[in-house]
């Protein structure tokens, strides 16, 4: 091995890191699990015969995809036994510009719909629809045929498109909705926040059995407003900070230096709140806390 080879290997890995992290996060739904995948891939990459690998980026994405599938399968029982609603971790910062056509694929609603697919269906869909690989390349990555790739992607697409039509809230609208929500909590004036809710709004809170949260989704405008009125005494006692997430803007709530919750919204029409997400699981608040402190 020449002295330059380790540096070349590291450079190739770092060049592929953003795409690999994006793949692993979309497969697994948490920052820590995605980083675990990348660590495993790096160990394999460091031992691989670089001279026998014609396309390092493809090799690395294949290794990342297969490791993500293995981890997702191992998580199946844990997801089944999860306490209360399971939500993907709100990803700190932004992995793409707001105009990037790939940014839709970190939306919470999209990832929840993708949960309905099998690990291989999910992987095939992401590789083809999000990362733009041809079916022959997807098949090679998954160790199957081009025809099988088409079937896997088709099945996953059926799950993803079975949900309601969605629209993204633009950044100014996100900030306005967060301001209306905070105003409602701090002043007990719920009028503006109530008007911003869709009639069939759905609230989901993920505590993972480690923090207090709803045991089931809360649905309907009146029910969500009643929940917020009841939770007001808890929420108003914390420091609020608005931060940039990969899905847009969200509110991070602090108890002293400790992040206790992240709150963010989804929309079906680009104007009103159709989904209100609350993350309380401390294992899924770490990266957001770092961003909030530095903002």
N, C-alpha and C positions, 0 to 999 in steps of 0.2 A: 504493500500500500504506500503510495507516495504521500508526502506531507500535505499536498494540496487536496487530496481526496476527502478527508473529513470535512474540510471547509466547503468543498463543492457539495457534499451531501447535505450539510447543514443549510447552505444557501438554497438548494432545491426544496428542502422541507419547508423552510420559512416562506418561500415563494408560494407554496401550495397551502400554507396554513389557513388563510382566510376561507378558502373554499372548503377545506376539510372541516374547519370548525362550523361553518354554516351548515354543512351536511349533517354532522354529528348532532348539532343542537336541534335541527329540525326533526331528526330521527328520535332523539331521546328527551328533549324538552327541558334540560337543565344545563347550566353553564359547567358545573362540576363534572357531570357525566361526559359532556363533550370534551372537556380537557383530559379526562381519563382515557378516552378513545385516542386522542392525539398523542398522549404519552405512550400508549401501547404501540401505536403506529410508528412512532419515532424509534422505539427500541427495535422493532422489526427492520426498519429502514437502515439503522446503523449497522446491522449485521448482514444486510443484503449485498449481493454481488452487483455493484453499480455497473460494471461493464456488461452485464447480461441484461440490463434494463434499458430498452430503447426509448421509452417515454416515461420519465420519472413522475410527471404530474399524474398521468393515468394510473401508474402503479400505486402511487400514494392515495389517490381517491378510491381506488378499488379496495385497498387495505382498510381505509377508513370506513367505507360502506359495509364491508363484511364484518368488521369489528362492531360497528353500530348495530347491525342485525343481530349478532350474537348477544350483545348486551341487552337489546330490547327483548329478546326471547327470555333471557334470564330474569327480566323485570316483570314478566307477565303475571306471576303470582302476587308480587308486591303491589302492582297496580290494581289487581282484583280486590285485594284486602285493604286498599288505601282508605283511610278514615275521611269521609266527606268528599266533596268534589275535588278532582285532580285538575290543576291548571299548569300549563307550562310556565317555567320561570320567566318573569319579566326581564328581558335582556338589557343590560346597562348600555348606555350610549347608542350608537347607530352603526350598523354594519354596511350601510349603503346610503347614498344620497336619497333625498325624498323623491327624486325623479327616477330612481333606479327601478327597472321593471321587476327585479327580483325581490324587492322589499316587501311585497305583499305576502311572501311566503314565510314571514315571521309573525304575521298577524295571529293573535290568539285564537280567533275563530277558525282560521285555516288549519292551525296545528291540532285543534280539537277535532275537527272533521277528519283530519288525516289519521287520528287515533283509531278510527273505525277500520282501517286497513291492516292487513297482515304486515309483518316486518318487511318481507320481500316486495309486496305491493307498494308499500311506502317508499322503499329505497328506489324501486324502478321509477315511480312517479317523480320523485325529486330529481333523480339523475336526468330524466328526459325532459320534464316540464320546467324545472327550475334551473338546472345547470346546462341544459341544451344538448345533451348527448344523444346521438342517433341510437335507434333501437339495437343496431348491431353492437355498438359500444356498451350499451346498458346490459345486453345479454352477456357480453364478454366479462363485464365487471361482476355480474352475479353468477357467472358460471353456467349460463343457460343459453338458449337460442334467441335469435331475433324475434321469431314468432312468439315465443314465451314472454319476451319483454313486452310486446304489444298487448298481450292478454293481461299481464300484471298491471301495466299502466292504465288500461281500460277499466279494470276493476277498481283501482284506487280513484280514478277520475269520477267514477259513479258515486263513490262515497263523498268526495270533496264537493261535487256539484249538487249533491242531494240537499245541501243546506240552502238557506234563503239567500237571495241576491244581496251582496254586500257592497258598501261604498266606503271609501276611506274618508275620515274626518281630516280636513286640512289643518295645519298647525295652529292657525289663529283660532279656528273653531274649537280645537282641543283645549287650548288655553282658556277660552271663554267658558267652556263647559266646566272645566276644573275650578275656575273662579266662582261660578254659580253654585257649584257643589259646596265649596268651602264656605261661601257666604251663607248658604242654607244651614250648615252645621254650626257656624259661629254665632249667627244672629237669630235663628229659628224662623227666618223668613224663607219659606220653601217655594214661593211662587215661581221664581225664575227657573229653579232646578226642576220643579214639577213640569213646567212647560217644555223643558228640554228632553223629557223622557218619552219614549215611544209607549204606546198603550200596552204592548206586550213585552216591555223591558224585562230582562232576566239578570238577576244578580247572583254571582257565584263567588264563594269565599273558600280559599284553600288554606286550611290550618295543618293538614297532614297529621292530625292527632297530636300535634306538638304545641298548638296555640288555639285559643278559642276562636271558633268560626262556625258558620251555619253548617248543619249536617246535610242539607239538601239545597238546591237552588231555590231562590225566591223569585216568583214570577208575577208580573202585572204591575202597572204603575202604582195603584193604591197600596199594594202589599209592599212594594219596594220603598215607597215613601214612609210607610209605617215602620219598616225596618230601620231606615235611616234616622227617623225621629227617635226610636228607641236607642240606637247606637250613638246618638249625638253626644250624650254625656261622656262616652268613652273617647270618641274621636276628638272632641274639642280640647281635651287635656294634653294633646301632643303638639309638637312643633311640625308644621307642614312645610315641605319644600317641593317645588315643581321641578322635575328633571326630564331630560330627553332620554327616551327609551327607544329601542329598535322599532317598536310599534307606534311611536309617536310620543306625546307628552303624558306624564303621569305624576301623581302626588306620592311622595314618600313621607311617612309619618315617623317621627322620632320621639322616644322617651329618653331624654338626655342624649347620650351618644349612641344609643341602641336603636336600630331600625326595627319598628314593630309592624309595619304594613306598607304595602305599595298598592295604589288604587289607579286603575286606568279604564278606559272606555272603548267600546266597539260600536259600530253603527251600520245599519242596513241602508240608510238613505243619504249618508254624508252630512246630515244635519242634526238629527236627534240621537239620543243614547238608546241603543237597543240592547247593549250588554254592559254591565258594570262588574268589573273583576276586582277582587280584593285578595292580595297575597298576604297570608299571615304565617305561613310555614317558614321558620327561621332559616332552614336550609336553602331556601330559594330567595333570600333577601340580601345575600352577602355582596354580590357584585353591584347591585343597585345602590347599596349603602355607600360603597366607595365612590360611585359617580355623584351621589347626592352631596357627599361631604366636599367634593372638589368643585361643585358647581357654584 
